[in-house]
Amino acid sequence: MTSQTSSTTASQSAAQGSHMWVLTLEMPGRGMTTQYGTWTPPASATRLDVFVTLRGHIVAQHPEMASANTVFFSLEPNQL
């Protein structure tokens, strides 16, 4: 049973991206959104490239956030 649980956990981790991210955007007095997930950026990507891509992804889902302020951004390796 223990090895089966470990195997499931390992396969779930393998399905996740190499980095975990959190991004919060705010339109002062009008609204805020926080989104998070995992992603494996291209090998040549910089932190700025990842930020711009993720921000664009959020704005595509929430066009009203196009001119929002970035309140929080975190990008970390997705491992303990």
C-alpha positions, 0 to 999 in steps of 0.5 A, a space after each residue: 500500500 505504501 509503495 502504491 501511494 508513493 508511486 501515485 504521488 510521484 506520477 502526479 508530480 511528474 505531470 506538473 511543470 518544473 516551476 510553480 507560480 503565483 500572480 496577483 493583479 489588481 485594479 485599485 478599487 475595482 477588482 483583483 485576481 490571483 492565479 497560480 499553477 505550474 509550468 515548464 518554461 522553455 530552456 532559454 526563458 528568463 524570469 521576465 519572459 515567464 512573467 510576461 507570458 503568465 500576465 498575458 495568459 491572465 489578461 486573455 482570461 480577464 481583459 479588464 485586467 489589461 492595465 492592472 497593477 501587479 501586486 504579487 509575483 512568485 516563480 519558484 522551482 516546483 520541488 521541495 
